């Protein structure tokens, strides 16, 4: 039973590790480019403002921003 579980979970772990490495690499970049679809202009503005506020608090190491 354990071998079966390991054979199923091993590819998931490998994919997860690869994904987290790519995610970490993306965050360490100095520039990021992405597209937001499905929101109105005011919705995008509100999302951007919230994101900048969260990043500001994280950079100041004040994590209680929500």
C-alpha positions in Angstrom: 0.0 0.0 0.0 2.8 2.4 0.9 4.6 1.7 -2.4 1.4 2.5 -4.3 0.9 5.7 -2.4 4.6 6.7 -3.0 4.3 6.0 -6.7 1.3 8.3 -7.0 2.7 11.1 -4.8 6.3 11.2 -6.1 5.3 12.8 -9.5 3.1 15.3 -7.6 6.0 16.2 -5.3 8.4 16.7 -8.2 5.9 18.9 -10.0 5.3 20.9 -6.9 9.0 21.4 -6.3 9.6 22.5 -9.9 6.6 24.8 -9.7 7.7 26.4 -6.4 11.2 27.0 -7.9 9.7 28.7 -10.9 7.4 30.7 -8.6 10.4 31.8 -6.4 12.4 32.7 -9.5 9.5 34.8 -10.8 9.3 36.8 -7.6 13.0 37.5 -7.6 12.9 39.2 -11.0 13.1 43.0 -11.0 10.4 43.3 -13.6 7.2 41.5 -14.1 4.7 41.5 -16.9 1.2 40.0 -16.7 -2.3 40.7 -18.0 -5.5 41.0 -16.0 -8.6 40.1 -17.9 -12.2 39.9 -16.8 -12.2 43.0 -14.5 -13.4 46.5 -15.3 -10.9 49.4 -15.3 -11.9 50.4 -11.7 -11.6 46.7 -10.6 -8.1 46.6 -12.0 -7.2 49.8 -10.3 -8.6 48.6 -7.0 -6.6 45.3 -7.4 -3.4 47.2 -8.2 -3.9 49.5 -5.2 -4.5 46.6 -2.9 -1.5 44.7 -4.2 0.8 47.7 -3.8 -0.4 48.2 -0.2 0.3 44.5 0.6 3.7 44.7 -1.0 4.5 47.9 0.9 3.6 46.3 4.3 5.6 43.2 3.5 8.6 45.2 2.5 8.3 47.0 5.9 7.8 43.6 7.6 4.4 44.5 8.9 2.5 41.4 7.8 -0.9 42.3 9.4 -2.1 44.1 6.3 -5.4 42.2 5.7 
